[in-house]
């Protein structure tokens, strides 16, 4: 089942980013999901299937 994401959602991943942050904002939708670290502002693209596996929780909807 494909999980639905919305722009602006803040998600928490299972592993910590090297900067120490765990919360990410969804900034792009498509086959790849664009995420922005809320601690260091680093941006990355992650395949939707990988994000589904690494997702711990949605912080705010």
CHARMM-style PDB file with segment names, atoms N, HN, CA, C and O in Angstrom:
ATOM      1  N   UNK     1       0.836  -1.183   0.000  1.00  0.00      PROA
ATOM      2  CA  UNK     1       0.000   0.000   0.000  1.00  0.00      PROA
ATOM      3  C   UNK     1       0.882   1.248   0.000  1.00  0.00      PROA
ATOM      4  O   UNK     1       1.866   1.316   0.736  1.00  0.00      PROA
ATOM      5  N   UNK     2       0.534   2.217  -0.812  1.00  0.00      PROA
ATOM      6  HN  UNK     2      -0.265   2.161  -1.410  1.00  0.00      PROA
ATOM      7  CA  UNK     2       1.314   3.439  -0.932  1.00  0.00      PROA
ATOM      8  C   UNK     2       0.811   4.459   0.088  1.00  0.00      PROA
ATOM      9  O   UNK     2      -0.378   4.772   0.145  1.00  0.00      PROA
ATOM     10  N   UNK     3       1.737   4.962   0.884  1.00  0.00      PROA
ATOM     11  HN  UNK     3       2.703   4.707   0.838  1.00  0.00      PROA
ATOM     12  CA  UNK     3       1.400   5.976   1.889  1.00  0.00      PROA
ATOM     13  C   UNK     3       1.324   7.342   1.208  1.00  0.00      PROA
ATOM     14  O   UNK     3       2.132   7.644   0.329  1.00  0.00      PROA
ATOM     15  N   UNK     4       0.371   8.153   1.605  1.00  0.00      PROA
ATOM     16  HN  UNK     4      -0.285   7.908   2.318  1.00  0.00      PROA
ATOM     17  CA  UNK     4       0.194   9.488   1.032  1.00  0.00      PROA
ATOM     18  C   UNK     4       0.922  10.521   1.891  1.00  0.00      PROA
ATOM     19  O   UNK     4       0.824  10.502   3.117  1.00  0.00      PROA
ATOM     20  N   UNK     5       1.645  11.412   1.241  1.00  0.00      PROA
ATOM     21  HN  UNK     5       1.725  11.427   0.245  1.00  0.00      PROA
ATOM     22  CA  UNK     5       2.353  12.501   1.915  1.00  0.00      PROA
ATOM     23  C   UNK     5       1.828  13.821   1.372  1.00  0.00      PROA
ATOM     24  O   UNK     5       1.312  13.885   0.257  1.00  0.00      PROA
ATOM     25  N   UNK     6       1.964  14.867   2.170  1.00  0.00      PROA
ATOM     26  HN  UNK     6       2.384  14.814   3.076  1.00  0.00      PROA
ATOM     27  CA  UNK     6       1.559  16.212   1.769  1.00  0.00      PROA
ATOM     28  C   UNK     6       2.729  17.168   1.982  1.00  0.00      PROA
ATOM     29  O   UNK     6       3.569  16.954   2.856  1.00  0.00      PROA
ATOM     30  N   UNK     7       2.772  18.221   1.174  1.00  0.00      PROA
ATOM     31  HN  UNK     7       2.090  18.394   0.464  1.00  0.00      PROA
ATOM     32  CA  UNK     7       3.803  19.235   1.341  1.00  0.00      PROA
ATOM     33  C   UNK     7       3.662  19.907   2.705  1.00  0.00      PROA
ATOM     34  O   UNK     7       2.550  20.176   3.157  1.00  0.00      PROA
ATOM     35  N   UNK     8       4.782  20.174   3.351  1.00  0.00      PROA
ATOM     36  HN  UNK     8       5.686  19.956   2.983  1.00  0.00      PROA
ATOM     37  CA  UNK     8       4.768  20.850   4.636  1.00  0.00      PROA
ATOM     38  C   UNK     8       4.710  19.926   5.834  1.00  0.00      PROA
ATOM     39  O   UNK     8       4.920  20.372   6.962  1.00  0.00      PROA
ATOM     40  N   UNK     9       4.428  18.636   5.617  1.00  0.00      PROA
ATOM     41  HN  UNK     9       4.257  18.273   4.701  1.00  0.00      PROA
ATOM     42  CA  UNK     9       4.422  17.697   6.745  1.00  0.00      PROA
ATOM     43  C   UNK     9       5.814  17.589   7.335  1.00  0.00      PROA
ATOM     44  O   UNK     9       6.805  17.658   6.608  1.00  0.00      PROA
ATOM     45  N   UNK    10       5.896  17.421   8.634  1.00  0.00      PROA
ATOM     46  HN  UNK    10       5.091  17.364   9.224  1.00  0.00      PROA
ATOM     47  CA  UNK    10       7.160  17.162   9.322  1.00  0.00      PROA
ATOM     48  C   UNK    10       7.156  15.694   9.722  1.00  0.00      PROA
ATOM     49  O   UNK    10       6.263  15.234  10.434  1.00  0.00      PROA
ATOM     50  N   UNK    11       8.174  14.958   9.250  1.00  0.00      PROA
ATOM     51  HN  UNK    11       8.899  15.332   8.671  1.00  0.00      PROA
ATOM     52  CA  UNK    11       8.262  13.529   9.522  1.00  0.00      PROA
ATOM     53  C   UNK    11       9.519  13.239  10.331  1.00  0.00      PROA
ATOM     54  O   UNK    11      10.515  13.955  10.226  1.00  0.00      PROA
ATOM     55  N   UNK    12       9.465  12.197  11.131  1.00  0.00      PROA
ATOM     56  HN  UNK    12       8.656  11.615  11.217  1.00  0.00      PROA
ATOM     57  CA  UNK    12      10.608  11.768  11.933  1.00  0.00      PROA
ATOM     58  C   UNK    12      11.068  10.416  11.387  1.00  0.00      PROA
ATOM     59  O   UNK    12      10.276   9.480  11.273  1.00  0.00      PROA
ATOM     60  N   UNK    13      12.357  10.326  11.053  1.00  0.00      PROA
ATOM     61  HN  UNK    13      13.000  11.086  11.146  1.00  0.00      PROA
ATOM     62  CA  UNK    13      12.917   9.095  10.512  1.00  0.00      PROA
ATOM     63  C   UNK    13      13.555   8.277  11.623  1.00  0.00      PROA
ATOM     64  O   UNK    13      13.843   8.796  12.702  1.00  0.00      PROA
ATOM     65  N   UNK    14      13.774   6.994  11.354  1.00  0.00      PROA
ATOM     66  HN  UNK    14      13.539   6.573  10.478  1.00  0.00      PROA
ATOM     67  CA  UNK    14      14.321   6.084  12.360  1.00  0.00      PROA
ATOM     68  C   UNK    14      15.764   6.412  12.731  1.00  0.00      PROA
ATOM     69  O   UNK    14      16.143   6.315  13.898  1.00  0.00      PROA
ATOM     70  N   UNK    15      16.574   6.802  11.738  1.00  0.00      PROA
ATOM     71  HN  UNK    15      16.266   6.882  10.790  1.00  0.00      PROA
ATOM     72  CA  UNK    15      17.981   7.110  12.000  1.00  0.00      PROA
ATOM     73  C   UNK    15      18.191   8.615  12.090  1.00  0.00      PROA
ATOM     74  O   UNK    15      17.489   9.393  11.443  1.00  0.00      PROA
ATOM     75  N   UNK    16      19.148   9.006  12.886  1.00  0.00      PROA
ATOM     76  HN  UNK    16      19.718   8.374  13.412  1.00  0.00      PROA
ATOM     77  CA  UNK    16      19.477  10.412  13.082  1.00  0.00      PROA
ATOM     78  C   UNK    16      20.375  10.895  11.942  1.00  0.00      PROA
ATOM     79  O   UNK    16      21.231  10.146  11.471  1.00  0.00      PROA
ATOM     80  N   UNK    17      20.186  12.137  11.496  1.00  0.00      PROA
ATOM     81  HN  UNK    17      19.491  12.746  11.879  1.00  0.00      PROA
ATOM     82  CA  UNK    17      21.051  12.770  10.506  1.00  0.00      PROA
ATOM     83  C   UNK    17      22.398  13.064  11.164  1.00  0.00      PROA
ATOM     84  O   UNK    17      22.431  13.270  12.377  1.00  0.00      PROA
ATOM     85  N   UNK    18      23.508  13.092  10.428  1.00  0.00      PROA
ATOM     86  HN  UNK    18      23.481  12.924   9.443  1.00  0.00      PROA
ATOM     87  CA  UNK    18      24.811  13.387  11.037  1.00  0.00      PROA
ATOM     88  C   UNK    18      24.869  14.702  11.820  1.00  0.00      PROA
ATOM     89  O   UNK    18      25.701  14.843  12.716  1.00  0.00      PROA
ATOM     90  N   UNK    19      24.002  15.662  11.499  1.00  0.00      PROA
ATOM     91  HN  UNK    19      23.325  15.547  10.771  1.00  0.00      PROA
ATOM     92  CA  UNK    19      23.987  16.933  12.232  1.00  0.00      PROA
ATOM     93  C   UNK    19      23.291  16.796  13.583  1.00  0.00      PROA
ATOM     94  O   UNK    19      23.369  17.701  14.414  1.00  0.00      PROA
ATOM     95  N   UNK    20      22.615  15.676  13.806  1.00  0.00      PROA
ATOM     96  HN  UNK    20      22.552  14.941  13.131  1.00  0.00      PROA
ATOM     97  CA  UNK    20      21.922  15.468  15.068  1.00  0.00      PROA
ATOM     98  C   UNK    20      20.415  15.601  14.968  1.00  0.00      PROA
ATOM     99  O   UNK    20      19.704  15.303  15.928  1.00  0.00      PROA
ATOM    100  N   UNK    21      19.916  16.044  13.822  1.00  0.00      PROA
ATOM    101  HN  UNK    21      20.494  16.286  13.042  1.00  0.00      PROA
ATOM    102  CA  UNK    21      18.476  16.230  13.647  1.00  0.00      PROA
ATOM    103  C   UNK    21      17.759  14.937  13.284  1.00  0.00      PROA
ATOM    104  O   UNK    21      18.327  14.048  12.651  1.00  0.00      PROA
ATOM    105  N   UNK    22      16.512  14.853  13.696  1.00  0.00      PROA
ATOM    106  HN  UNK    22      16.051  15.576  14.211  1.00  0.00      PROA
ATOM    107  CA  UNK    22      15.703  13.683  13.356  1.00  0.00      PROA
ATOM    108  C   UNK    22      14.435  14.074  12.605  1.00  0.00      PROA
ATOM    109  O   UNK    22      13.760  13.203  12.056  1.00  0.00      PROA
ATOM    110  N   UNK    23      14.097  15.354  12.567  1.00  0.00      PROA
ATOM    111  HN  UNK    23      14.646  16.061  13.013  1.00  0.00      PROA
ATOM    112  CA  UNK    23      12.862  15.805  11.935  1.00  0.00      PROA
ATOM    113  C   UNK    23      13.148  16.420  10.575  1.00  0.00      PROA
ATOM    114  O   UNK    23      14.100  17.181  10.402  1.00  0.00      PROA
ATOM    115  N   UNK    24      12.292  16.069   9.607  1.00  0.00      PROA
ATOM    116  HN  UNK    24      11.519  15.451   9.748  1.00  0.00      PROA
ATOM    117  CA  UNK    24      12.437  16.514   8.224  1.00  0.00      PROA
ATOM    118  C   UNK    24      11.117  17.069   7.728  1.00  0.00      PROA
ATOM    119  O   UNK    24      10.057  16.573   8.108  1.00  0.00      PROA
ATOM    120  N   UNK    25      11.164  18.097   6.879  1.00  0.00      PROA
ATOM    121  HN  UNK    25      12.026  18.499   6.570  1.00  0.00      PROA
ATOM    122  CA  UNK    25       9.968  18.668   6.269  1.00  0.00      PROA
ATOM    123  C   UNK    25       9.871  18.166   4.829  1.00  0.00      PROA
ATOM    124  O   UNK    25      10.871  18.136   4.111  1.00  0.00      PROA
ATOM    125  N   UNK    26       8.668  17.771   4.408  1.00  0.00      PROA
ATOM    126  HN  UNK    26       7.856  17.795   4.992  1.00  0.00      PROA
ATOM    127  CA  UNK    26       8.439  17.336   3.034  1.00  0.00      PROA
ATOM    128  C   UNK    26       8.333  18.581   2.158  1.00  0.00      PROA
ATOM    129  O   UNK    26       7.455  19.418   2.369  1.00  0.00      PROA
ATOM    130  N   UNK    27       9.240  18.706   1.162  1.00  0.00      PROA
ATOM    131  HN  UNK    27       9.953  18.027   0.991  1.00  0.00      PROA
ATOM    132  CA  UNK    27       9.265  19.897   0.312  1.00  0.00      PROA
ATOM    133  C   UNK    27       9.011  19.585  -1.160  1.00  0.00      PROA
ATOM    134  O   UNK    27       8.851  20.507  -1.960  1.00  0.00      PROA
ATOM    135  N   UNK    28       8.968  18.297  -1.537  1.00  0.00      PROA
ATOM    136  HN  UNK    28       9.097  17.548  -0.887  1.00  0.00      PROA
ATOM    137  CA  UNK    28       8.732  17.921  -2.929  1.00  0.00      PROA
ATOM    138  C   UNK    28       8.057  16.560  -2.954  1.00  0.00      PROA
ATOM    139  O   UNK    28       8.406  15.665  -2.185  1.00  0.00      PROA
ATOM    140  N   UNK    29       7.081  16.413  -3.853  1.00  0.00      PROA
ATOM    141  HN  UNK    29       6.797  17.140  -4.478  1.00  0.00      PROA
ATOM    142  CA  UNK    29       6.373  15.145  -3.995  1.00  0.00      PROA
ATOM    143  C   UNK    29       6.535  14.630  -5.417  1.00  0.00      PROA
ATOM    144  O   UNK    29       6.706  15.410  -6.353  1.00  0.00      PROA
ATOM    145  N   UNK    30       6.481  13.338  -5.570  1.00  0.00      PROA
ATOM    146  HN  UNK    30       6.342  12.703  -4.810  1.00  0.00      PROA
ATOM    147  CA  UNK    30       6.614  12.683  -6.867  1.00  0.00      PROA
ATOM    148  C   UNK    30       7.083  11.258  -6.613  1.00  0.00      PROA
ATOM    149  O   UNK    30       6.832  10.698  -5.546  1.00  0.00      PROA
ATOM    150  N   UNK    31       7.769  10.670  -7.599  1.00  0.00      PROA
ATOM    151  HN  UNK    31       7.972  11.125  -8.466  1.00  0.00      PROA
ATOM    152  CA  UNK    31       8.330   9.335  -7.392  1.00  0.00      PROA
ATOM    153  C   UNK    31       9.382   9.403  -6.289  1.00  0.00      PROA
ATOM    154  O   UNK    31       9.503   8.483  -5.480  1.00  0.00      PROA
ATOM    155  N   UNK    32      10.145  10.504  -6.261  1.00  0.00      PROA
ATOM    156  HN  UNK    32      10.047  11.251  -6.919  1.00  0.00      PROA
ATOM    157  CA  UNK    32      11.088  10.777  -5.174  1.00  0.00      PROA
ATOM    158  C   UNK    32      10.479  11.839  -4.282  1.00  0.00      PROA
ATOM    159  O   UNK    32       9.802  12.750  -4.761  1.00  0.00      PROA
ATOM    160  N   UNK    33      10.718  11.725  -2.988  1.00  0.00      PROA
ATOM    161  HN  UNK    33      11.267  10.985  -2.599  1.00  0.00      PROA
ATOM    162  CA  UNK    33      10.222  12.696  -2.015  1.00  0.00      PROA
ATOM    163  C   UNK    33      11.381  13.603  -1.624  1.00  0.00      PROA
ATOM    164  O   UNK    33      12.446  13.117  -1.246  1.00  0.00      PROA
ATOM    165  N   UNK    34      11.187  14.908  -1.710  1.00  0.00      PROA
ATOM    166  HN  UNK    34      10.321  15.304  -2.017  1.00  0.00      PROA
ATOM    167  CA  UNK    34      12.190  15.872  -1.287  1.00  0.00      PROA
ATOM    168  C   UNK    34      12.017  16.178   0.182  1.00  0.00      PROA
ATOM    169  O   UNK    34      10.916  16.491   0.634  1.00  0.00      PROA
ATOM    170  N   UNK    35      13.116  16.086   0.935  1.00  0.00      PROA
ATOM    171  HN  UNK    35      14.010  15.832   0.567  1.00  0.00      PROA
ATOM    172  CA  UNK    35      13.093  16.353   2.378  1.00  0.00      PROA
ATOM    173  C   UNK    35      14.103  17.433   2.721  1.00  0.00      PROA
ATOM    174  O   UNK    35      15.144  17.551   2.075  1.00  0.00      PROA
ATOM    175  N   UNK    36      13.785  18.231   3.755  1.00  0.00      PROA
ATOM    176  HN  UNK    36      12.939  18.136   4.279  1.00  0.00      PROA
ATOM    177  CA  UNK    36      14.691  19.264   4.249  1.00  0.00      PROA
ATOM    178  C   UNK    36      14.870  19.060   5.741  1.00  0.00      PROA
ATOM    179  O   UNK    36      13.893  19.048   6.490  1.00  0.00      PROA
ATOM    180  N   UNK    37      16.116  18.898   6.179  1.00  0.00      PROA
ATOM    181  HN  UNK    37      16.909  18.908   5.570  1.00  0.00      PROA
ATOM    182  CA  UNK    37      16.414  18.723   7.599  1.00  0.00      PROA
ATOM    183  C   UNK    37      16.081  20.017   8.327  1.00  0.00      PROA
ATOM    184  O   UNK    37      16.490  21.095   7.895  1.00  0.00      PROA
ATOM    185  N   UNK    38      15.349  19.921   9.422  1.00  0.00      PROA
ATOM    186  HN  UNK    38      15.017  19.045   9.773  1.00  0.00      PROA
ATOM    187  CA  UNK    38      14.959  21.120  10.167  1.00  0.00      PROA
ATOM    188  C   UNK    38      16.075  21.658  11.051  1.00  0.00      PROA
ATOM    189  O   UNK    38      15.969  22.769  11.571  1.00  0.00      PROA
ATOM    190  N   UNK    39      17.151  20.880  11.231  1.00  0.00      PROA
ATOM    191  HN  UNK    39      17.238  19.977  10.809  1.00  0.00      PROA
ATOM    192  CA  UNK    39      18.266  21.331  12.057  1.00  0.00      PROA
ATOM    193  C   UNK    39      19.308  22.082  11.236  1.00  0.00      PROA
ATOM    194  O   UNK    39      19.717  23.182  11.607  1.00  0.00      PROA
ATOM    195  N   UNK    40      19.743  21.484  10.108  1.00  0.00      PROA
ATOM    196  HN  UNK    40      19.410  20.590   9.807  1.00  0.00      PROA
ATOM    197  CA  UNK    40      20.839  22.072   9.331  1.00  0.00      PROA
ATOM    198  C   UNK    40      20.422  22.576   7.955  1.00  0.00      PROA
ATOM    199  O   UNK    40      21.257  23.085   7.207  1.00  0.00      PROA
ATOM    200  N   UNK    41      19.127  22.440   7.605  1.00  0.00      PROA
ATOM    201  HN  UNK    41      18.448  22.027   8.212  1.00  0.00      PROA
ATOM    202  CA  UNK    41      18.573  22.904   6.330  1.00  0.00      PROA
ATOM    203  C   UNK    41      19.077  22.123   5.118  1.00  0.00      PROA
ATOM    204  O   UNK    41      18.856  22.560   3.989  1.00  0.00      PROA
ATOM    205  N   UNK    42      19.740  20.993   5.306  1.00  0.00      PROA
ATOM    206  HN  UNK    42      19.919  20.638   6.223  1.00  0.00      PROA
ATOM    207  CA  UNK    42      20.204  20.153   4.210  1.00  0.00      PROA
ATOM    208  C   UNK    42      19.003  19.556   3.487  1.00  0.00      PROA
ATOM    209  O   UNK    42      18.030  19.150   4.123  1.00  0.00      PROA
ATOM    210  N   UNK    43      19.071  19.503   2.149  1.00  0.00      PROA
ATOM    211  HN  UNK    43      19.862  19.833   1.633  1.00  0.00      PROA
ATOM    212  CA  UNK    43      17.975  18.941   1.352  1.00  0.00      PROA
ATOM    213  C   UNK    43      18.444  17.658   0.687  1.00  0.00      PROA
ATOM    214  O   UNK    43      19.610  17.528   0.314  1.00  0.00      PROA
ATOM    215  N   UNK    44      17.519  16.707   0.542  1.00  0.00      PROA
ATOM    216  HN  UNK    44      16.572  16.813   0.844  1.00  0.00      PROA
ATOM    217  CA  UNK    44      17.836  15.469  -0.154  1.00  0.00      PROA
ATOM    218  C   UNK    44      16.597  14.907  -0.818  1.00  0.00      PROA
ATOM    219  O   UNK    44      15.472  15.233  -0.441  1.00  0.00      PROA
ATOM    220  N   UNK    45      16.816  14.056  -1.813  1.00  0.00      PROA
ATOM    221  HN  UNK    45      17.730  13.791  -2.119  1.00  0.00      PROA
ATOM    222  CA  UNK    45      15.739  13.340  -2.482  1.00  0.00      PROA
ATOM    223  C   UNK    45      15.823  11.885  -2.063  1.00  0.00      PROA
ATOM    224  O   UNK    45      16.901  11.290  -2.073  1.00  0.00      PROA
ATOM    225  N   UNK    46      14.691  11.314  -1.696  1.00  0.00      PROA
ATOM    226  HN  UNK    46      13.816  11.797  -1.688  1.00  0.00      PROA
ATOM    227  CA  UNK    46      14.644   9.923  -1.252  1.00  0.00      PROA
ATOM    228  C   UNK    46      13.518   9.229  -2.009  1.00  0.00      PROA
ATOM    229  O   UNK    46      12.409   9.756  -2.092  1.00  0.00      PROA
ATOM    230  N   UNK    47      13.798   8.042  -2.566  1.00  0.00      PROA
ATOM    231  HN  UNK    47      14.699   7.614  -2.499  1.00  0.00      PROA
ATOM    232  CA  UNK    47      12.711   7.300  -3.212  1.00  0.00      PROA
ATOM    233  C   UNK    47      11.576   7.037  -2.223  1.00  0.00      PROA
ATOM    234  O   UNK    47      11.812   6.802  -1.038  1.00  0.00      PROA
ATOM    235  N   UNK    48      10.358   7.078  -2.720  1.00  0.00      PROA
ATOM    236  HN  UNK    48      10.166   7.269  -3.683  1.00  0.00      PROA
ATOM    237  CA  UNK    48       9.171   6.908  -1.874  1.00  0.00      PROA
ATOM    238  C   UNK    48       9.228   5.587  -1.103  1.00  0.00      PROA
ATOM    239  O   UNK    48       8.864   5.544   0.072  1.00  0.00      PROA
ATOM    240  N   UNK    49       9.679   4.515  -1.749  1.00  0.00      PROA
ATOM    241  HN  UNK    49       9.974   4.550  -2.703  1.00  0.00      PROA
ATOM    242  CA  UNK    49       9.739   3.205  -1.083  1.00  0.00      PROA
ATOM    243  C   UNK    49      10.725   3.220   0.083  1.00  0.00      PROA
ATOM    244  O   UNK    49      10.470   2.599   1.114  1.00  0.00      PROA
ATOM    245  N   UNK    50      11.847   3.923  -0.069  1.00  0.00      PROA
ATOM    246  HN  UNK    50      12.054   4.428  -0.907  1.00  0.00      PROA
ATOM    247  CA  UNK    50      12.838   4.021   1.001  1.00  0.00      PROA
ATOM    248  C   UNK    50      12.284   4.835   2.163  1.00  0.00      PROA
ATOM    249  O   UNK    50      12.480   4.477   3.325  1.00  0.00      PROA
ATOM    250  N   UNK    51      11.596   5.925   1.855  1.00  0.00      PROA
ATOM    251  HN  UNK    51      11.437   6.216   0.911  1.00  0.00      PROA
ATOM    252  CA  UNK    51      11.010   6.750   2.912  1.00  0.00      PROA
ATOM    253  C   UNK    51       9.967   5.962   3.698  1.00  0.00      PROA
ATOM    254  O   UNK    51       9.887   6.092   4.919  1.00  0.00      PROA
ATOM    255  N   UNK    52       9.168   5.145   3.011  1.00  0.00      PROA
ATOM    256  HN  UNK    52       9.234   5.039   2.018  1.00  0.00      PROA
ATOM    257  CA  UNK    52       8.174   4.325   3.707  1.00  0.00      PROA
ATOM    258  C   UNK    52       8.837   3.386   4.712  1.00  0.00      PROA
ATOM    259  O   UNK    52       8.281   3.146   5.784  1.00  0.00      PROA
ATOM    260  N   UNK    53      10.018   2.850   4.387  1.00  0.00      PROA
ATOM    261  HN  UNK    53      10.470   3.045   3.516  1.00  0.00      PROA
ATOM    262  CA  UNK    53      10.728   1.942   5.281  1.00  0.00      PROA
ATOM    263  C   UNK    53      11.383   2.679   6.453  1.00  0.00      PROA
ATOM    264  O   UNK    53      11.431   2.161   7.569  1.00  0.00      PROA
ATOM    265  N   UNK    54      11.886   3.887   6.192  1.00  0.00      PROA
ATOM    266  HN  UNK    54      11.847   4.307   5.286  1.00  0.00      PROA
ATOM    267  CA  UNK    54      12.633   4.631   7.218  1.00  0.00      PROA
ATOM    268  C   UNK    54      11.759   5.501   8.110  1.00  0.00      PROA
ATOM    269  O   UNK    54      12.232   6.013   9.125  1.00  0.00      PROA
ATOM    270  N   UNK    55      10.499   5.676   7.749  1.00  0.00      PROA
ATOM    271  HN  UNK    55      10.115   5.261   6.925  1.00  0.00      PROA
ATOM    272  CA  UNK    55       9.608   6.561   8.500  1.00  0.00      PROA
ATOM    273  C   UNK    55       9.292   5.987   9.878  1.00  0.00      PROA
ATOM    274  O   UNK    55       8.904   4.826  10.009  1.00  0.00      PROA
ATOM    275  N   UNK    56       9.463   6.816  10.893  1.00  0.00      PROA
ATOM    276  HN  UNK    56       9.777   7.759  10.787  1.00  0.00      PROA
ATOM    277  CA  UNK    56       9.108   6.430  12.255  1.00  0.00      PROA
ATOM    278  C   UNK    56       7.714   6.955  12.593  1.00  0.00      PROA
ATOM    279  O   UNK    56       6.852   6.200  13.044  1.00  0.00      PROA
ATOM    280  N   UNK    57       7.497   8.261  12.370  1.00  0.00      PROA
ATOM    281  HN  UNK    57       8.197   8.874  12.004  1.00  0.00      PROA
ATOM    282  CA  UNK    57       6.200   8.864  12.658  1.00  0.00      PROA
ATOM    283  C   UNK    57       6.062  10.181  11.923  1.00  0.00      PROA
ATOM    284  O   UNK    57       7.054  10.776  11.502  1.00  0.00      PROA
ATOM    285  N   UNK    58       4.819  10.637  11.771  1.00  0.00      PROA
ATOM    286  HN  UNK    58       4.013  10.154  12.113  1.00  0.00      PROA
ATOM    287  CA  UNK    58       4.537  11.971  11.247  1.00  0.00      PROA
ATOM    288  C   UNK    58       4.339  12.870  12.454  1.00  0.00      PROA
ATOM    289  O   UNK    58       3.439  12.635  13.261  1.00  0.00      PROA
ATOM    290  N   UNK    59       5.174  13.903  12.588  1.00  0.00      PROA
ATOM    291  HN  UNK    59       5.904  14.094  11.933  1.00  0.00      PROA
ATOM    292  CA  UNK    59       5.150  14.756  13.773  1.00  0.00      PROA
ATOM    293  C   UNK    59       3.905  15.636  13.778  1.00  0.00      PROA
ATOM    294  O   UNK    59       3.199  15.699  14.785  1.00  0.00      PROA
ATOM    295  N   UNK    60       3.629  16.310  12.676  1.00  0.00      PROA
ATOM    296  HN  UNK    60       4.202  16.259  11.858  1.00  0.00      PROA
ATOM    297  CA  UNK    60       2.418  17.128  12.595  1.00  0.00      PROA
ATOM    298  C   UNK    60       1.809  16.981  11.210  1.00  0.00      PROA
ATOM    299  O   UNK    60       2.521  16.835  10.216  1.00  0.00      PROA
ATOM    300  N   UNK    61       0.510  17.020  11.156  1.00  0.00      PROA
ATOM    301  HN  UNK    61      -0.069  17.138  11.963  1.00  0.00      PROA
ATOM    302  CA  UNK    61      -0.196  16.854   9.880  1.00  0.00      PROA
ATOM    303  C   UNK    61      -0.972  18.118   9.575  1.00  0.00      PROA
ATOM    304  OT1 UNK    61      -1.642  18.198   8.546  1.00  0.00      PROA
TER     305      UNK     61
END
